[in-house]
Amino acid sequence: MDSYHLGSTRRAPAIAAACLMLSATAGCTLPRAQADFHEVRSAGEEGYIRLMPAEQAGVLPFAAPNDRFAAELETRGWYDADRLGPGDRVQMYVYESGTPAVFQAQNGNLGEATVDENGALFVPYAGAVRVGGMTLPQARQAVAGRLRTVVREPQVDLRLAEIRSRLVSVQGNAAKPGTYPIERGRLRLVELLGETAPDLEMPEMVDVTVRRGGQASTVRLSEVMRDPALDIELRPGDTIVIDQLDENITVLGAAGVQGLVPITQRDFSVLDAIADSRGLNDDLADPRAVYLIRPQADGSAPIVYQFDMRRPEIVALASRFPVLNNDAVLISNASYTKLRKVLEAFSMTLSPVRAAVEIVP
């Protein structure tokens, strides 16, 4: 047998092995992380989803903002936070001229006393003196007037020790929850929020609820900070609930970053979601196959909005198209990525084949 036929005979098993490997590779299904354009369309045709081009849906409205408190809360009226009320504690001092001095043993310091539920303050040797609704200067005069019957030319000093009659409660995700007195420097909602609100990095994602007299009204913190009309006057018994919203969407497929993306503003759009996930992957994404998947509360087939990002008008629409909590954005791979995977698979398969052929003389 000549050398040509001998070489051909020796190479035959290697070539046969290569053919078997190529055939096996050709019959394999390449793994993919998500559905492509054609599979999504097929799912819509079969009724598994309600597929709708975004332009057919038009511009859906963003969630209606709560930009006003109830009219009863915004009503402005005169309120004097300096007036005494039940539960307030005052420190009493009585200075007298002449001798003998009635309060000599105390050196004029009568200690603290509490305004009772009827608005009265008990004063030694004077009994119950009604001071509820009075300012401190008025209460001093009232106490001094009662003491003149037992003390010569009394000088009375009342100092507020603790406010208990005009309190507001702060609850929820506040930085400093608790009970706060209404006093100068803390007469309005913004002044109170300045002390108690959480980190203001995302004020659009913080709800402020004011409860008063059996009513509750909620406004976003960003609106409260922006609109002076929402800086309402505090009233005793108000409850302020601060709720930091934790809303997210899921981004899947050929995005720069996959996973949960936080909703960072009230009017969060499809384009915002894509931008916060670092855009479409240039090497993988199919720009005509960007989908917003919205589950339905009644368990029916989810609505899937398709965005063809090759079209500038659709990109503009995506910037005005609202994304809701628990939505998902799917960016499908382009068809050429399949070809690339096939070529990579063939390249990996041919490597041992080349080695087998090379060792055959």
Secondary structure, 3 states (H helix, E strand, C coil): CCHHHHHHHHHHHHHHHHHHHHHHHHCCCCCCCCCCHHHHHHHHHCCCCEEEEHHHHCCCCCCCCCCCCCHHHHCCCCCCCCCCCCCCEEEEEEECCCCCCCCHHHCCEEEEEECCCCCEEEECCCEEEECCCCCHHHHHHHHHHHHCCCCCCCEEEEEEEECCCCEEEEEECCCCCEEEECECCECEHHHHHHHHCCCCCCHHHEEEEEEECCEEEEEEHHHHHHCHHHCCECCCCCEEEEEECCCEEEEEECECCCEEEECCCCCCEHHHHHHHCCCECCCCEEEEEEEEEECCCCCCCCEEEEECCCCHHHHHHHCCCECCCCCEEEEEECCHHHHHHHHHHHHHHHHHHHHHHHCCC
